[in-house]
Amino acid sequence: MSGLSKRWIQHNQVALYAVSVLFAIGIGLGIPGASAVLEPLINPVLAVLLYVTFLEIPFIRIRRAFRNGRFMGAALGMNFVVVPVVVFGLTRFLPQEPAILVGAFMVLLTPCIDYVITFTELGGGDSEQITAATPALMLIQLVLLPLYLWLFMGQQVAEFIEAGPFIEAFIVIIAIPLSLAWATEYFAERSPRGETWQDVMGWLSVPMMGVTLFVIIASQLPRVQDSIRKIAAVVPIYVAFLVIMPLLGRLAAGLLGMGVGESRSLVFTSVTRNSLVVLPLALALPSGYSLAPAIVVTQTLVELSGMVILTRVVPSKLVPDTAGQSLSVDGVQGK
């Protein structure tokens, strides 16, 4: 395949994602039984997506990113201090029904640890910074989510939160793909066959994102369809979150004097949520909270639609590359 063909795929990625979303909606609404087949594919598809994403980030850059305390502190501060304040304020406008509130809190209070890396890459951000911050984001949300639920809703809901789904998701979606990517990079430097494999995998980031969008939406849409009237109230809240958090992330990046790449990364980690990891937690809630999974799935659909827009708006309007380059750690030029 020629370099021109690869550039064509990259240039038309938004249109390709739109086709995936429309196809997924058609399958989700037209063949509801497909959900049972597609839902088990979510984690494997995400794992492949993250694997090909990690392959595009040299290991040496990830190691360097770990030493960037400024970005790490900013990412943690935005996700675990600023976001809870914003979420608490926004949820005051929701119907004060426990099932609706717990679903909204669970998904909005947990920062994304998987496809945020891909969206950061697509938005021209410093994706190795996000990769380096992922373990801390994962572990801290595991500890703080029950605390926030206890503060906002009381002890009863907090007791239902278990560590298992978080740990499983971290291993399957982050640890294994990252380890395989590093192993691939190691062999690519020492073997022509490994180098060829890495080049082929480099084609898959856009197609795999399309597949991921299809699998998630087609498998989860039937859940939302059955409760669409009841959950309609959360959609404006999710949209407001998608508008507010990029602006606050950009403000924080400016106050901290971050470069272009870091600023875009901070915006994406501030706005993307961990819906795919939280969904099993919502499904495990008692019968009185049966609406919570639909509330979580709705956020997935809203966010994925919003990300298609943000991957264009962030680099072109919110954090434009006025200097002609994206800065990353230690002044090294980012992607």
C-alpha positions in Angstrom: 0.0 0.0 0.0 1.3 3.4 -0.8 1.9 6.3 1.5 -0.7 8.2 -0.4 -3.4 5.6 0.5 -2.4 5.9 4.1 -2.6 9.6 4.0 -6.0 9.3 2.4 -7.3 7.2 5.3 -6.0 9.7 7.8 -7.5 12.6 6.0 -10.9 11.0 5.7 -11.0 9.4 9.1 -13.9 11.4 10.4 -16.0 10.4 7.4 -15.1 6.8 8.0 -16.1 7.1 11.6 -19.4 8.6 10.6 -20.1 5.6 8.4 -19.2 3.2 11.3 -21.6 5.0 13.6 -24.5 5.0 11.1 -23.9 1.3 10.4 -23.8 0.6 14.1 -27.1 2.5 14.6 -28.7 0.5 11.8 -27.6 -2.8 13.3 -28.4 -1.8 16.9 -31.9 -0.8 16.0 -32.6 -3.3 13.3 -31.1 -6.4 14.8 -31.2 -6.0 18.6 -30.1 -9.7 19.0 -26.7 -8.7 17.7 -26.0 -7.1 21.0 -25.3 -10.5 22.6 -22.7 -11.3 20.0 -21.0 -7.9 19.9 -20.9 -7.0 23.6 -18.2 -9.7 24.5 -16.0 -8.1 21.7 -15.8 -4.7 23.4 -12.7 -5.4 25.5 -10.8 -7.4 22.8 -11.5 -4.7 20.2 -10.3 -2.0 22.6 -7.2 -4.0 23.4 -6.3 -4.2 19.7 -7.0 -0.5 19.3 -4.7 0.4 22.2 -2.0 -2.0 20.9 -1.8 -0.3 17.5 -1.9 3.1 19.3 0.9 2.2 21.6 3.0 1.0 18.7 3.1 4.6 17.4 4.6 5.9 20.7 8.3 5.0 21.1 9.0 3.6 24.5 11.7 6.1 25.2 9.1 8.9 24.9 6.9 7.2 27.4 9.8 6.9 29.9 10.5 10.6 29.5 6.8 11.4 30.0 6.9 9.8 33.5 9.3 12.5 34.6 6.9 15.3 33.7 5.5 16.1 37.1 3.7 19.2 35.9 1.5 17.3 33.5 0.9 14.5 35.9 -0.2 16.8 38.6 -2.4 18.8 36.2 -4.1 15.6 35.0 -4.8 14.4 38.5 -6.0 17.8 39.6 -8.4 18.2 36.7 -9.8 14.7 37.0 -10.1 14.4 40.8 -10.6 18.0 42.0 -12.1 20.1 39.2 -14.3 17.4 37.6 -16.1 16.4 40.8 -17.0 20.0 41.4 -18.3 20.4 37.9 -20.2 17.1 38.0 -21.8 17.9 41.3 -23.0 21.2 39.9 -24.3 19.7 36.7 -26.2 16.9 38.4 -28.2 19.4 40.4 -30.2 19.8 37.1 -31.0 16.1 36.9 -34.1 14.4 38.2 -33.1 13.4 41.8 -33.8 9.7 41.2 -31.1 7.4 42.7 -30.7 5.3 39.6 -30.2 8.3 37.3 -27.8 10.0 39.7 -25.7 7.0 40.4 -25.3 6.2 36.7 -24.3 9.8 36.0 -21.9 10.0 38.9 -20.2 6.7 38.1 -19.4 7.6 34.5 -18.6 11.3 34.9 -16.3 10.9 38.0 -14.0 8.3 36.3 -11.4 9.5 33.8 -10.9 7.4 30.6 -7.9 5.1 30.5 -8.3 3.5 27.1 -9.5 5.3 23.9 -8.5 8.7 25.3 -5.0 7.8 24.0 -6.3 7.3 20.5 -8.4 10.5 20.6 -5.4 12.5 21.9 -3.4 11.1 19.1 -6.0 12.1 16.5 -6.3 15.5 18.1 -2.5 16.1 17.8 -1.9 15.9 21.5 1.1 14.5 23.4 -0.2 10.9 23.6 2.8 9.6 25.6 1.8 11.9 28.4 -1.6 10.3 28.6 -0.1 6.8 28.4 2.3 7.6 31.3 -0.6 9.0 33.4 -2.9 6.0 32.8 -1.8 3.8 35.8 -2.2 6.7 38.2 -5.6 7.7 36.8 -6.7 4.1 37.0 -5.6 3.4 40.6 -6.8 6.7 42.0 -10.3 6.5 40.5 -10.6 3.0 41.9 -10.0 4.5 45.4 -11.9 7.7 45.0 -15.1 6.6 43.2 -16.6 5.0 46.3 -15.6 8.0 48.3 -17.3 10.4 45.9 -20.4 8.3 45.7 -20.5 8.2 49.5 -20.2 12.0 49.6 -22.8 12.7 46.9 -25.3 9.8 47.5 -24.6 8.1 50.8 -22.9 4.9 52.0 -25.4 2.5 50.6 -24.3 3.0 46.9 -20.6 3.2 47.7 -20.7 -0.3 49.2 -21.7 -1.8 45.8 -18.5 -0.7 44.1 -15.9 -3.5 43.6 -12.3 -3.4 42.4 -12.6 -6.5 40.1 -13.9 -4.9 36.9 -11.4 -2.0 37.2 -8.4 -4.4 37.7 -9.6 -6.7 34.8 -10.0 -3.7 32.5 -6.6 -2.3 33.3 -4.9 -5.7 32.6 -6.8 -6.5 29.4 -7.0 -3.0 27.9 -3.8 -1.3 29.1 -1.2 -3.7 30.6 -1.3 -6.5 28.0 -1.5 -4.2 24.8 1.3 -1.9 26.2 3.6 -4.9 26.9 3.0 -6.4 23.5 3.6 -3.0 21.9 7.0 -2.7 23.7 7.9 -6.3 22.7 7.0 -5.5 19.1 9.1 -2.4 19.1 12.0 -4.3 20.6 11.9 -7.0 17.8 11.2 -4.4 15.1 14.6 -2.8 15.9 16.3 -6.2 15.5 14.4 -8.1 12.9 13.2 -7.1 9.4 10.1 -9.3 9.9 9.4 -7.4 13.1 9.8 -4.1 11.3 7.4 -5.2 8.6 4.8 -6.3 11.2 5.1 -2.9 12.9 4.6 -1.1 9.6 1.5 -3.2 8.8 0.0 -2.5 12.3 0.6 1.2 11.7 -2.3 1.1 9.2 -4.8 -0.1 11.7 -5.3 2.8 14.0 -8.1 4.5 12.0 -9.8 1.2 10.9 -9.7 -0.1 14.5 -11.3 3.1 15.8 -14.1 2.6 13.3 -14.5 -1.0 14.4 -14.5 0.1 18.0 -17.2 2.7 17.4 -19.3 0.1 15.6 -19.0 -2.6 18.3 -19.7 -0.2 21.2 -22.7 1.5 19.7 -24.3 -1.5 18.0 -24.0 -3.6 21.2 -25.2 -1.0 23.6 -27.9 0.9 21.6 -30.6 -1.6 22.5 -30.1 -0.9 26.2 -30.6 2.8 25.6 -33.6 2.3 23.2 -35.7 0.7 25.9 -35.3 3.6 28.3 -34.9 6.5 25.9 -37.6 8.7 27.5 -36.4 8.3 31.0 -32.8 8.9 30.2 -33.3 11.9 27.9 -32.7 14.3 30.8 -29.0 13.2 31.1 -28.1 14.1 27.5 -28.0 17.9 28.1 -25.8 17.3 31.1 -23.4 15.1 29.1 -23.3 17.7 26.3 -22.6 20.4 28.9 -19.8 18.4 30.3 -18.3 18.0 26.8 -18.4 21.8 26.4 -17.2 22.9 29.9 -14.3 20.5 30.6 -12.3 21.3 27.4 -12.5 25.0 28.2 -11.4 24.4 31.8 -8.6 22.0 30.6 -7.4 24.7 28.2 -7.5 27.3 30.9 -5.5 25.1 33.3 -2.9 24.4 30.6 -2.5 28.1 29.9 -2.1 28.9 33.6 0.6 26.3 33.8 2.4 27.4 30.7 2.1 24.1 28.9 3.1 23.6 25.3 0.7 22.7 22.5 1.0 19.0 22.8 0.6 18.9 26.6 -2.3 21.4 26.5 -4.2 19.2 24.0 -3.5 16.1 26.1 -4.8 17.8 29.3 -8.0 18.8 27.4 -8.7 15.3 26.3 -8.0 13.6 29.7 -10.2 16.2 31.3 -13.2 15.5 29.2 -13.1 11.7 28.3 -14.8 9.3 30.7 -14.3 5.7 31.7 -17.7 4.5 30.5 -16.6 1.1 29.2 -15.0 0.1 32.5 -17.8 1.5 34.6 -20.5 -0.3 32.7 -19.9 -3.7 34.4 -20.1 -1.9 37.8 -23.4 -0.4 36.8 -24.7 -3.8 35.6 -23.8 -5.2 39.0 -25.9 -2.8 41.0 -29.1 -4.1 42.7 -32.4 -4.2 40.8 -33.5 -0.9 42.1 -30.7 0.7 40.0 -31.6 -1.1 36.8 -31.7 2.3 34.9 -28.0 3.0 35.8 -26.5 1.0 32.9 -28.6 2.9 30.4 -27.4 6.1 31.9 -23.8 5.0 31.5 -24.3 3.8 27.9 -25.9 7.1 27.0 -22.7 8.9 28.0 -20.7 6.6 25.8 -22.9 7.5 22.8 -22.8 11.2 23.5 -19.0 11.2 24.2 -18.1 9.3 21.1 -20.1 11.7 19.0 -18.5 14.6 20.8 -15.0 13.2 20.3 -15.4 13.2 16.5 -16.0 17.0 16.8 -13.3 17.6 19.5 -10.6 15.9 17.6 -11.0 18.7 15.0 -12.0 21.6 17.2 -9.2 21.2 19.8 -6.2 21.4 17.3 -7.9 24.0 15.0 -9.6 26.3 17.5 -9.1 25.5 21.2 -5.3 24.8 21.1 -4.0 25.9 17.7 -0.4 25.1 16.8 0.6 28.7 16.3 4.3 27.9 16.6 4.3 25.2 13.9 5.0 22.3 16.3 3.5 20.5 19.2 5.7 20.6 22.3 6.1 17.7 24.7 8.4 16.8 27.6 11.8 18.4 27.8 11.1 20.4 24.7 11.0 17.4 22.4 8.7 17.8 19.4 5.5 15.8 19.7 3.5 14.2 16.9 
